[in-house]
Amino acid sequence: MLPKIAMWLIFMRLVDLYWMTRPEFTSRARAYLAGHCFCPLALGGLWLGFFAFNLKQMPLLPLGDPKTCGGH
């Protein structure tokens, strides 16, 4: 329950920041809203893709570590 509330608070904070910086709602404001919403999502998607690509390149657990190999 706590992560859902935290995500809701973060989302509402972003809405509040948008409301304070762009209070006018004209026909041009919709284009700004689309840019302000999709640009962070696109950058987050690029970051997540880069992270996943790099995660596949290396093992998550160290190879040959005596603590993870049962002490052999």
mmCIF file of the N, C-alpha and C atoms, coordinates in Angstrom:
data_MODEL
# 
_entry.id   MODEL 
# 
loop_
_atom_site.group_PDB 
_atom_site.id 
_atom_site.type_symbol 
_atom_site.label_atom_id 
_atom_site.label_alt_id 
_atom_site.label_comp_id 
_atom_site.label_asym_id 
_atom_site.label_entity_id 
_atom_site.label_seq_id 
_atom_site.pdbx_PDB_ins_code 
_atom_site.Cartn_x 
_atom_site.Cartn_y 
_atom_site.Cartn_z 
_atom_site.occupancy 
_atom_site.B_iso_or_equiv 
_atom_site.pdbx_formal_charge 
_atom_site.auth_seq_id 
_atom_site.auth_comp_id 
_atom_site.auth_asym_id 
_atom_site.auth_atom_id 
_atom_site.pdbx_PDB_model_num 
ATOM 1   N N  . MET A 1 1  ? 0.819  -1.187  0.000   1.00 0.00 ? 1  MET A N  1 
ATOM 2   C CA . MET A 1 1  ? 0.000  0.000   0.000   1.00 0.00 ? 1  MET A CA 1 
ATOM 3   C C  . MET A 1 1  ? 0.872  1.263   0.000   1.00 0.00 ? 1  MET A C  1 
ATOM 4   N N  . LEU A 1 2  ? 1.977  1.206   0.721   1.00 0.00 ? 2  LEU A N  1 
ATOM 5   C CA . LEU A 1 2  ? 2.845  2.377   0.822   1.00 0.00 ? 2  LEU A CA 1 
ATOM 6   C C  . LEU A 1 2  ? 3.455  2.784   -0.521  1.00 0.00 ? 2  LEU A C  1 
ATOM 7   N N  . PRO A 1 3  ? 3.934  1.837   -1.362  1.00 0.00 ? 3  PRO A N  1 
ATOM 8   C CA . PRO A 1 3  ? 4.460  2.260   -2.671  1.00 0.00 ? 3  PRO A CA 1 
ATOM 9   C C  . PRO A 1 3  ? 3.403  2.926   -3.553  1.00 0.00 ? 3  PRO A C  1 
ATOM 10  N N  . LYS A 1 4  ? 2.164  2.457   -3.483  1.00 0.00 ? 4  LYS A N  1 
ATOM 11  C CA . LYS A 1 4  ? 1.100  3.083   -4.271  1.00 0.00 ? 4  LYS A CA 1 
ATOM 12  C C  . LYS A 1 4  ? 0.862  4.516   -3.822  1.00 0.00 ? 4  LYS A C  1 
ATOM 13  N N  . ILE A 1 5  ? 0.856  4.740   -2.511  1.00 0.00 ? 5  ILE A N  1 
ATOM 14  C CA . ILE A 1 5  ? 0.663  6.092   -1.991  1.00 0.00 ? 5  ILE A CA 1 
ATOM 15  C C  . ILE A 1 5  ? 1.841  6.977   -2.372  1.00 0.00 ? 5  ILE A C  1 
ATOM 16  N N  . ALA A 1 6  ? 3.046  6.438   -2.308  1.00 0.00 ? 6  ALA A N  1 
ATOM 17  C CA . ALA A 1 6  ? 4.232  7.220   -2.667  1.00 0.00 ? 6  ALA A CA 1 
ATOM 18  C C  . ALA A 1 6  ? 4.194  7.609   -4.142  1.00 0.00 ? 6  ALA A C  1 
ATOM 19  N N  . MET A 1 7  ? 3.817  6.681   -5.008  1.00 0.00 ? 7  MET A N  1 
ATOM 20  C CA . MET A 1 7  ? 3.728  7.003   -6.437  1.00 0.00 ? 7  MET A CA 1 
ATOM 21  C C  . MET A 1 7  ? 2.636  8.049   -6.688  1.00 0.00 ? 7  MET A C  1 
ATOM 22  N N  . TRP A 1 8  ? 1.526  7.946   -5.984  1.00 0.00 ? 8  TRP A N  1 
ATOM 23  C CA . TRP A 1 8  ? 0.451  8.933   -6.121  1.00 0.00 ? 8  TRP A CA 1 
ATOM 24  C C  . TRP A 1 8  ? 0.944  10.315  -5.687  1.00 0.00 ? 8  TRP A C  1 
ATOM 25  N N  . LEU A 1 9  ? 1.684  10.387  -4.584  1.00 0.00 ? 9  LEU A N  1 
ATOM 26  C CA . LEU A 1 9  ? 2.217  11.670  -4.120  1.00 0.00 ? 9  LEU A CA 1 
ATOM 27  C C  . LEU A 1 9  ? 3.198  12.259  -5.127  1.00 0.00 ? 9  LEU A C  1 
ATOM 28  N N  . ILE A 1 10 ? 4.050  11.429  -5.706  1.00 0.00 ? 10 ILE A N  1 
ATOM 29  C CA . ILE A 1 10 ? 5.000  11.915  -6.708  1.00 0.00 ? 10 ILE A CA 1 
ATOM 30  C C  . ILE A 1 10 ? 4.249  12.422  -7.936  1.00 0.00 ? 10 ILE A C  1 
ATOM 31  N N  . PHE A 1 11 ? 3.254  11.667  -8.384  1.00 0.00 ? 11 PHE A N  1 
ATOM 32  C CA . PHE A 1 11 ? 2.466  12.087  -9.534  1.00 0.00 ? 11 PHE A CA 1 
ATOM 33  C C  . PHE A 1 11 ? 1.753  13.423  -9.262  1.00 0.00 ? 11 PHE A C  1 
ATOM 34  N N  . MET A 1 12 ? 1.148  13.538  -8.105  1.00 0.00 ? 12 MET A N  1 
ATOM 35  C CA . MET A 1 12 ? 0.426  14.771  -7.790  1.00 0.00 ? 12 MET A CA 1 
ATOM 36  C C  . MET A 1 12 ? 1.388  15.950  -7.626  1.00 0.00 ? 12 MET A C  1 
ATOM 37  N N  . ARG A 1 13 ? 2.599  15.693  -7.156  1.00 0.00 ? 13 ARG A N  1 
ATOM 38  C CA . ARG A 1 13 ? 3.602  16.764  -7.069  1.00 0.00 ? 13 ARG A CA 1 
ATOM 39  C C  . ARG A 1 13 ? 3.964  17.265  -8.462  1.00 0.00 ? 13 ARG A C  1 
ATOM 40  N N  . LEU A 1 14 ? 4.097  16.338  -9.421  1.00 0.00 ? 14 LEU A N  1 
ATOM 41  C CA . LEU A 1 14 ? 4.383  16.741  -10.797 1.00 0.00 ? 14 LEU A CA 1 
ATOM 42  C C  . LEU A 1 14 ? 3.211  17.533  -11.389 1.00 0.00 ? 14 LEU A C  1 
ATOM 43  N N  . VAL A 1 15 ? 1.984  17.116  -11.082 1.00 0.00 ? 15 VAL A N  1 
ATOM 44  C CA . VAL A 1 15 ? 0.817  17.875  -11.533 1.00 0.00 ? 15 VAL A CA 1 
ATOM 45  C C  . VAL A 1 15 ? 0.837  19.267  -10.925 1.00 0.00 ? 15 VAL A C  1 
ATOM 46  N N  . ASP A 1 16 ? 1.172  19.368  -9.648  1.00 0.00 ? 16 ASP A N  1 
ATOM 47  C CA . ASP A 1 16 ? 1.250  20.666  -8.973  1.00 0.00 ? 16 ASP A CA 1 
ATOM 48  C C  . ASP A 1 16 ? 2.318  21.552  -9.608  1.00 0.00 ? 16 ASP A C  1 
ATOM 49  N N  . LEU A 1 17 ? 3.484  20.987  -9.887  1.00 0.00 ? 17 LEU A N  1 
ATOM 50  C CA . LEU A 1 17 ? 4.542  21.781  -10.529 1.00 0.00 ? 17 LEU A CA 1 
ATOM 51  C C  . LEU A 1 17 ? 4.102  22.265  -11.905 1.00 0.00 ? 17 LEU A C  1 
ATOM 52  N N  . TYR A 1 18 ? 3.430  21.406  -12.643 1.00 0.00 ? 18 TYR A N  1 
ATOM 53  C CA . TYR A 1 18 ? 2.936  21.808  -13.954 1.00 0.00 ? 18 TYR A CA 1 
ATOM 54  C C  . TYR A 1 18 ? 1.897  22.918  -13.811 1.00 0.00 ? 18 TYR A C  1 
ATOM 55  N N  . TRP A 1 19 ? 1.000  22.764  -12.858 1.00 0.00 ? 19 TRP A N  1 
ATOM 56  C CA . TRP A 1 19 ? -0.060 23.749  -12.653 1.00 0.00 ? 19 TRP A CA 1 
ATOM 57  C C  . TRP A 1 19 ? 0.526  25.116  -12.276 1.00 0.00 ? 19 TRP A C  1 
ATOM 58  N N  . MET A 1 20 ? 1.578  25.121  -11.469 1.00 0.00 ? 20 MET A N  1 
ATOM 59  C CA . MET A 1 20 ? 2.174  26.388  -11.030 1.00 0.00 ? 20 MET A CA 1 
ATOM 60  C C  . MET A 1 20 ? 2.994  27.050  -12.139 1.00 0.00 ? 20 MET A C  1 
ATOM 61  N N  . THR A 1 21 ? 3.569  26.270  -13.023 1.00 0.00 ? 21 THR A N  1 
ATOM 62  C CA . THR A 1 21 ? 4.410  26.868  -14.055 1.00 0.00 ? 21 THR A CA 1 
ATOM 63  C C  . THR A 1 21 ? 3.654  27.139  -15.348 1.00 0.00 ? 21 THR A C  1 
ATOM 64  N N  . ARG A 1 22 ? 2.572  26.442  -15.598 1.00 0.00 ? 22 ARG A N  1 
ATOM 65  C CA . ARG A 1 22 ? 1.767  26.629  -16.806 1.00 0.00 ? 22 ARG A CA 1 
ATOM 66  C C  . ARG A 1 22 ? 0.288  26.749  -16.436 1.00 0.00 ? 22 ARG A C  1 
ATOM 67  N N  . PRO A 1 23 ? -0.114 27.867  -15.815 1.00 0.00 ? 23 PRO A N  1 
ATOM 68  C CA . PRO A 1 23 ? -1.513 27.963  -15.376 1.00 0.00 ? 23 PRO A CA 1 
ATOM 69  C C  . PRO A 1 23 ? -2.507 28.231  -16.513 1.00 0.00 ? 23 PRO A C  1 
ATOM 70  N N  . GLU A 1 24 ? -2.058 28.740  -17.654 1.00 0.00 ? 24 GLU A N  1 
ATOM 71  C CA . GLU A 1 24 ? -2.999 29.046  -18.733 1.00 0.00 ? 24 GLU A CA 1 
ATOM 72  C C  . GLU A 1 24 ? -3.327 27.783  -19.505 1.00 0.00 ? 24 GLU A C  1 
ATOM 73  N N  . PHE A 1 25 ? -4.567 27.642  -19.869 1.00 0.00 ? 25 PHE A N  1 
ATOM 74  C CA . PHE A 1 25 ? -5.007 26.492  -20.644 1.00 0.00 ? 25 PHE A CA 1 
ATOM 75  C C  . PHE A 1 25 ? -5.608 26.996  -21.945 1.00 0.00 ? 25 PHE A C  1 
ATOM 76  N N  . THR A 1 26 ? -4.754 27.174  -22.917 1.00 0.00 ? 26 THR A N  1 
ATOM 77  C CA . THR A 1 26 ? -5.180 27.585  -24.244 1.00 0.00 ? 26 THR A CA 1 
ATOM 78  C C  . THR A 1 26 ? -5.006 26.406  -25.187 1.00 0.00 ? 26 THR A C  1 
ATOM 79  N N  . SER A 1 27 ? -5.272 26.641  -26.445 1.00 0.00 ? 27 SER A N  1 
ATOM 80  C CA . SER A 1 27 ? -5.103 25.550  -27.411 1.00 0.00 ? 27 SER A CA 1 
ATOM 81  C C  . SER A 1 27 ? -3.627 25.163  -27.542 1.00 0.00 ? 27 SER A C  1 
ATOM 82  N N  . ARG A 1 28 ? -2.721 26.112  -27.339 1.00 0.00 ? 28 ARG A N  1 
ATOM 83  C CA . ARG A 1 28 ? -1.288 25.804  -27.415 1.00 0.00 ? 28 ARG A CA 1 
ATOM 84  C C  . ARG A 1 28 ? -0.809 25.047  -26.186 1.00 0.00 ? 28 ARG A C  1 
ATOM 85  N N  . ALA A 1 29 ? -1.541 25.164  -25.078 1.00 0.00 ? 29 ALA A N  1 
ATOM 86  C CA . ALA A 1 29 ? -1.122 24.494  -23.847 1.00 0.00 ? 29 ALA A CA 1 
ATOM 87  C C  . ALA A 1 29 ? -1.205 22.977  -23.990 1.00 0.00 ? 29 ALA A C  1 
ATOM 88  N N  . ARG A 1 30 ? -2.097 22.483  -24.837 1.00 0.00 ? 30 ARG A N  1 
ATOM 89  C CA . ARG A 1 30 ? -2.197 21.037  -25.025 1.00 0.00 ? 30 ARG A CA 1 
ATOM 90  C C  . ARG A 1 30 ? -0.933 20.476  -25.657 1.00 0.00 ? 30 ARG A C  1 
ATOM 91  N N  . ALA A 1 31 ? -0.358 21.208  -26.585 1.00 0.00 ? 31 ALA A N  1 
ATOM 92  C CA . ALA A 1 31 ? 0.893  20.757  -27.195 1.00 0.00 ? 31 ALA A CA 1 
ATOM 93  C C  . ALA A 1 31 ? 2.016  20.743  -26.154 1.00 0.00 ? 31 ALA A C  1 
ATOM 94  N N  . TYR A 1 32 ? 2.039  21.748  -25.295 1.00 0.00 ? 32 TYR A N  1 
ATOM 95  C CA . TYR A 1 32 ? 3.045  21.773  -24.237 1.00 0.00 ? 32 TYR A CA 1 
ATOM 96  C C  . TYR A 1 32 ? 2.826  20.610  -23.273 1.00 0.00 ? 32 TYR A C  1 
ATOM 97  N N  . LEU A 1 33 ? 1.569  20.334  -22.951 1.00 0.00 ? 33 LEU A N  1 
ATOM 98  C CA . LEU A 1 33 ? 1.267  19.230  -22.043 1.00 0.00 ? 33 LEU A CA 1 
ATOM 99  C C  . LEU A 1 33 ? 1.747  17.913  -22.627 1.00 0.00 ? 33 LEU A C  1 
ATOM 100 N N  . ALA A 1 34 ? 1.516  17.702  -23.916 1.00 0.00 ? 34 ALA A N  1 
ATOM 101 C CA . ALA A 1 34 ? 1.971  16.471  -24.557 1.00 0.00 ? 34 ALA A CA 1 
ATOM 102 C C  . ALA A 1 34 ? 3.496  16.382  -24.498 1.00 0.00 ? 34 ALA A C  1 
ATOM 103 N N  . GLY A 1 35 ? 4.172  17.474  -24.763 1.00 0.00 ? 35 GLY A N  1 
ATOM 104 C CA . GLY A 1 35 ? 5.633  17.481  -24.703 1.00 0.00 ? 35 GLY A CA 1 
ATOM 105 C C  . GLY A 1 35 ? 6.146  17.266  -23.298 1.00 0.00 ? 35 GLY A C  1 
ATOM 106 N N  . HIS A 1 36 ? 5.471  17.857  -22.333 1.00 0.00 ? 36 HIS A N  1 
ATOM 107 C CA . HIS A 1 36 ? 5.912  17.740  -20.942 1.00 0.00 ? 36 HIS A CA 1 
ATOM 108 C C  . HIS A 1 36 ? 5.639  16.354  -20.380 1.00 0.00 ? 36 HIS A C  1 
ATOM 109 N N  . CYS A 1 37 ? 4.668  15.655  -20.918 1.00 0.00 ? 37 CYS A N  1 
ATOM 110 C CA . CYS A 1 37 ? 4.367  14.303  -20.430 1.00 0.00 ? 37 CYS A CA 1 
ATOM 111 C C  . CYS A 1 37 ? 5.180  13.253  -21.173 1.00 0.00 ? 37 CYS A C  1 
ATOM 112 N N  . PHE A 1 38 ? 5.269  13.364  -22.484 1.00 0.00 ? 38 PHE A N  1 
ATOM 113 C CA . PHE A 1 38 ? 5.894  12.313  -23.273 1.00 0.00 ? 38 PHE A CA 1 
ATOM 114 C C  . PHE A 1 38 ? 7.410  12.384  -23.265 1.00 0.00 ? 38 PHE A C  1 
ATOM 115 N N  . CYS A 1 39 ? 7.964  13.562  -23.121 1.00 0.00 ? 39 CYS A N  1 
ATOM 116 C CA . CYS A 1 39 ? 9.423  13.677  -23.118 1.00 0.00 ? 39 CYS A CA 1 
ATOM 117 C C  . CYS A 1 39 ? 10.040 12.949  -21.916 1.00 0.00 ? 39 CYS A C  1 
ATOM 118 N N  . PRO A 1 40 ? 9.569  13.166  -20.682 1.00 0.00 ? 40 PRO A N  1 
ATOM 119 C CA . PRO A 1 40 ? 10.138 12.384  -19.573 1.00 0.00 ? 40 PRO A CA 1 
ATOM 120 C C  . PRO A 1 40 ? 9.887  10.884  -19.714 1.00 0.00 ? 40 PRO A C  1 
ATOM 121 N N  . LEU A 1 41 ? 8.726  10.503  -20.240 1.00 0.00 ? 41 LEU A N  1 
ATOM 122 C CA . LEU A 1 41 ? 8.455  9.085   -20.450 1.00 0.00 ? 41 LEU A CA 1 
ATOM 123 C C  . LEU A 1 41 ? 9.406  8.493   -21.479 1.00 0.00 ? 41 LEU A C  1 
ATOM 124 N N  . ALA A 1 42 ? 9.677  9.230   -22.545 1.00 0.00 ? 42 ALA A N  1 
ATOM 125 C CA . ALA A 1 42 ? 10.600 8.755   -23.567 1.00 0.00 ? 42 ALA A CA 1 
ATOM 126 C C  . ALA A 1 42 ? 12.019 8.640   -23.007 1.00 0.00 ? 42 ALA A C  1 
ATOM 127 N N  . LEU A 1 43 ? 12.451 9.637   -22.250 1.00 0.00 ? 43 LEU A N  1 
ATOM 128 C CA . LEU A 1 43 ? 13.789 9.566   -21.658 1.00 0.00 ? 43 LEU A CA 1 
ATOM 129 C C  . LEU A 1 43 ? 13.885 8.431   -20.647 1.00 0.00 ? 43 LEU A C  1 
ATOM 130 N N  . GLY A 1 44 ? 12.826 8.232   -19.867 1.00 0.00 ? 44 GLY A N  1 
ATOM 131 C CA . GLY A 1 44 ? 12.818 7.114   -18.923 1.00 0.00 ? 44 GLY A CA 1 
ATOM 132 C C  . GLY A 1 44 ? 12.859 5.779   -19.644 1.00 0.00 ? 44 GLY A C  1 
ATOM 133 N N  . GLY A 1 45 ? 12.156 5.673   -20.760 1.00 0.00 ? 45 GLY A N  1 
ATOM 134 C CA . GLY A 1 45 ? 12.192 4.449   -21.545 1.00 0.00 ? 45 GLY A CA 1 
ATOM 135 C C  . GLY A 1 45 ? 13.561 4.177   -22.135 1.00 0.00 ? 45 GLY A C  1 
ATOM 136 N N  . LEU A 1 46 ? 14.204 5.239   -22.618 1.00 0.00 ? 46 LEU A N  1 
ATOM 137 C CA . LEU A 1 46 ? 15.566 5.077   -23.136 1.00 0.00 ? 46 LEU A CA 1 
ATOM 138 C C  . LEU A 1 46 ? 16.525 4.637   -22.039 1.00 0.00 ? 46 LEU A C  1 
ATOM 139 N N  . TRP A 1 47 ? 16.395 5.253   -20.872 1.00 0.00 ? 47 TRP A N  1 
ATOM 140 C CA . TRP A 1 47 ? 17.262 4.883   -19.757 1.00 0.00 ? 47 TRP A CA 1 
ATOM 141 C C  . TRP A 1 47 ? 17.017 3.441   -19.357 1.00 0.00 ? 47 TRP A C  1 
ATOM 142 N N  . LEU A 1 48 ? 15.755 3.048   -19.259 1.00 0.00 ? 48 LEU A N  1 
ATOM 143 C CA . LEU A 1 48 ? 15.428 1.680   -18.870 1.00 0.00 ? 48 LEU A CA 1 
ATOM 144 C C  . LEU A 1 48 ? 15.938 0.680   -19.899 1.00 0.00 ? 48 LEU A C  1 
ATOM 145 N N  . GLY A 1 49 ? 15.832 0.988   -21.183 1.00 0.00 ? 49 GLY A N  1 
ATOM 146 C CA . GLY A 1 49 ? 16.364 0.115   -22.218 1.00 0.00 ? 49 GLY A CA 1 
ATOM 147 C C  . GLY A 1 49 ? 17.873 -0.009  -22.139 1.00 0.00 ? 49 GLY A C  1 
ATOM 148 N N  . PHE A 1 50 ? 18.551 1.102   -21.922 1.00 0.00 ? 50 PHE A N  1 
ATOM 149 C CA . PHE A 1 50 ? 20.005 1.080   -21.773 1.00 0.00 ? 50 PHE A CA 1 
ATOM 150 C C  . PHE A 1 50 ? 20.412 0.273   -20.549 1.00 0.00 ? 50 PHE A C  1 
ATOM 151 N N  . PHE A 1 51 ? 19.673 0.459   -19.446 1.00 0.00 ? 51 PHE A N  1 
ATOM 152 C CA . PHE A 1 51 ? 19.958 -0.281  -18.223 1.00 0.00 ? 51 PHE A CA 1 
ATOM 153 C C  . PHE A 1 51 ? 19.764 -1.780  -18.440 1.00 0.00 ? 51 PHE A C  1 
ATOM 154 N N  . ALA A 1 52 ? 18.666 -2.172  -19.088 1.00 0.00 ? 52 ALA A N  1 
ATOM 155 C CA . ALA A 1 52 ? 18.399 -3.587  -19.339 1.00 0.00 ? 52 ALA A CA 1 
ATOM 156 C C  . ALA A 1 52 ? 19.448 -4.182  -20.273 1.00 0.00 ? 52 ALA A C  1 
ATOM 157 N N  . PHE A 1 53 ? 19.867 -3.426  -21.283 1.00 0.00 ? 53 PHE A N  1 
ATOM 158 C CA . PHE A 1 53 ? 20.902 -3.899  -22.206 1.00 0.00 ? 53 PHE A CA 1 
ATOM 159 C C  . PHE A 1 53 ? 22.202 -4.151  -21.450 1.00 0.00 ? 53 PHE A C  1 
ATOM 160 N N  . ASN A 1 54 ? 22.606 -3.216  -20.592 1.00 0.00 ? 54 ASN A N  1 
ATOM 161 C CA . ASN A 1 54 ? 23.834 -3.388  -19.822 1.00 0.00 ? 54 ASN A CA 1 
ATOM 162 C C  . ASN A 1 54 ? 23.702 -4.487  -18.781 1.00 0.00 ? 54 ASN A C  1 
ATOM 163 N N  . LEU A 1 55 ? 22.497 -4.689  -18.253 1.00 0.00 ? 55 LEU A N  1 
ATOM 164 C CA . LEU A 1 55 ? 22.289 -5.726  -17.253 1.00 0.00 ? 55 LEU A CA 1 
ATOM 165 C C  . LEU A 1 55 ? 22.475 -7.111  -17.861 1.00 0.00 ? 55 LEU A C  1 
ATOM 166 N N  . LYS A 1 56 ? 22.114 -7.262  -19.125 1.00 0.00 ? 56 LYS A N  1 
ATOM 167 C CA . LYS A 1 56 ? 22.287 -8.554  -19.795 1.00 0.00 ? 56 LYS A CA 1 
ATOM 168 C C  . LYS A 1 56 ? 23.756 -8.862  -20.076 1.00 0.00 ? 56 LYS A C  1 
ATOM 169 N N  . GLN A 1 57 ? 24.587 -7.851  -20.161 1.00 0.00 ? 57 GLN A N  1 
ATOM 170 C CA . GLN A 1 57 ? 25.991 -8.040  -20.525 1.00 0.00 ? 57 GLN A CA 1 
ATOM 171 C C  . GLN A 1 57 ? 26.822 -8.642  -19.390 1.00 0.00 ? 57 GLN A C  1 
ATOM 172 N N  . MET A 1 58 ? 26.445 -8.377  -18.146 1.00 0.00 ? 58 MET A N  1 
ATOM 173 C CA . MET A 1 58 ? 27.219 -8.836  -16.996 1.00 0.00 ? 58 MET A CA 1 
ATOM 174 C C  . MET A 1 58 ? 26.353 -9.713  -16.108 1.00 0.00 ? 58 MET A C  1 
ATOM 175 N N  . PRO A 1 59 ? 26.947 -10.702 -15.434 1.00 0.00 ? 59 PRO A N  1 
ATOM 176 C CA . PRO A 1 59 ? 26.168 -11.519 -14.503 1.00 0.00 ? 59 PRO A CA 1 
ATOM 177 C C  . PRO A 1 59 ? 25.800 -10.708 -13.256 1.00 0.00 ? 59 PRO A C  1 
ATOM 178 N N  . LEU A 1 60 ? 24.660 -11.033 -12.673 1.00 0.00 ? 60 LEU A N  1 
ATOM 179 C CA . LEU A 1 60 ? 24.237 -10.319 -11.478 1.00 0.00 ? 60 LEU A CA 1 
ATOM 180 C C  . LEU A 1 60 ? 25.029 -10.748 -10.245 1.00 0.00 ? 60 LEU A C  1 
ATOM 181 N N  . LEU A 1 61 ? 25.417 -12.014 -10.205 1.00 0.00 ? 61 LEU A N  1 
ATOM 182 C CA . LEU A 1 61 ? 26.209 -12.518 -9.087  1.00 0.00 ? 61 LEU A CA 1 
ATOM 183 C C  . LEU A 1 61 ? 27.657 -12.671 -9.532  1.00 0.00 ? 61 LEU A C  1 
ATOM 184 N N  . PRO A 1 62 ? 28.577 -12.391 -8.641  1.00 0.00 ? 62 PRO A N  1 
ATOM 185 C CA . PRO A 1 62 ? 29.985 -12.539 -9.020  1.00 0.00 ? 62 PRO A CA 1 
ATOM 186 C C  . PRO A 1 62 ? 30.337 -14.007 -9.257  1.00 0.00 ? 62 PRO A C  1 
ATOM 187 N N  . LEU A 1 63 ? 31.067 -14.266 -10.324 1.00 0.00 ? 63 LEU A N  1 
ATOM 188 C CA . LEU A 1 63 ? 31.481 -15.634 -10.648 1.00 0.00 ? 63 LEU A CA 1 
ATOM 189 C C  . LEU A 1 63 ? 32.739 -15.975 -9.860  1.00 0.00 ? 63 LEU A C  1 
ATOM 190 N N  . GLY A 1 64 ? 32.758 -17.166 -9.261  1.00 0.00 ? 64 GLY A N  1 
ATOM 191 C CA . GLY A 1 64 ? 33.929 -17.623 -8.512  1.00 0.00 ? 64 GLY A CA 1 
ATOM 192 C C  . GLY A 1 64 ? 34.025 -17.057 -7.111  1.00 0.00 ? 64 GLY A C  1 
ATOM 193 N N  . ASP A 1 65 ? 32.990 -16.421 -6.619  1.00 0.00 ? 65 ASP A N  1 
ATOM 194 C CA . ASP A 1 65 ? 33.001 -15.875 -5.264  1.00 0.00 ? 65 ASP A CA 1 
ATOM 195 C C  . ASP A 1 65 ? 32.793 -17.012 -4.261  1.00 0.00 ? 65 ASP A C  1 
ATOM 196 N N  . PRO A 1 66 ? 33.694 -17.202 -3.286  1.00 0.00 ? 66 PRO A N  1 
ATOM 197 C CA . PRO A 1 66 ? 33.535 -18.317 -2.361  1.00 0.00 ? 66 PRO A CA 1 
ATOM 198 C C  . PRO A 1 66 ? 32.271 -18.224 -1.505  1.00 0.00 ? 66 PRO A C  1 
ATOM 199 N N  . LYS A 1 67 ? 31.775 -17.061 -1.263  1.00 0.00 ? 67 LYS A N  1 
ATOM 200 C CA . LYS A 1 67 ? 30.558 -16.921 -0.450  1.00 0.00 ? 67 LYS A CA 1 
ATOM 201 C C  . LYS A 1 67 ? 29.323 -17.389 -1.206  1.00 0.00 ? 67 LYS A C  1 
ATOM 202 N N  . THR A 1 68 ? 29.285 -17.217 -2.520  1.00 0.00 ? 68 THR A N  1 
ATOM 203 C CA . THR A 1 68 ? 28.120 -17.610 -3.292  1.00 0.00 ? 68 THR A CA 1 
ATOM 204 C C  . THR A 1 68 ? 28.248 -19.025 -3.862  1.00 0.00 ? 68 THR A C  1 
ATOM 205 N N  . CYS A 1 69 ? 29.444 -19.592 -3.842  1.00 0.00 ? 69 CYS A N  1 
ATOM 206 C CA . CYS A 1 69 ? 29.647 -20.927 -4.413  1.00 0.00 ? 69 CYS A CA 1 
ATOM 207 C C  . CYS A 1 69 ? 29.645 -22.004 -3.338  1.00 0.00 ? 69 CYS A C  1 
ATOM 208 N N  . GLY A 1 70 ? 29.235 -21.717 -2.162  1.00 0.00 ? 70 GLY A N  1 
ATOM 209 C CA . GLY A 1 70 ? 29.190 -22.723 -1.109  1.00 0.00 ? 70 GLY A CA 1 
ATOM 210 C C  . GLY A 1 70 ? 30.529 -22.977 -0.443  1.00 0.00 ? 70 GLY A C  1 
ATOM 211 N N  . GLY A 1 71 ? 31.495 -22.116 -0.613  1.00 0.00 ? 71 GLY A N  1 
ATOM 212 C CA . GLY A 1 71 ? 32.799 -22.266 0.059   1.00 0.00 ? 71 GLY A CA 1 
ATOM 213 C C  . GLY A 1 71 ? 33.764 -23.198 -0.630  1.00 0.00 ? 71 GLY A C  1 
ATOM 214 N N  . HIS A 1 72 ? 33.539 -23.567 -1.862  1.00 0.00 ? 72 HIS A N  1 
ATOM 215 C CA . HIS A 1 72 ? 34.452 -24.467 -2.585  1.00 0.00 ? 72 HIS A CA 1 
ATOM 216 C C  . HIS A 1 72 ? 35.625 -23.723 -3.128  1.00 0.00 ? 72 HIS A C  1 
# 
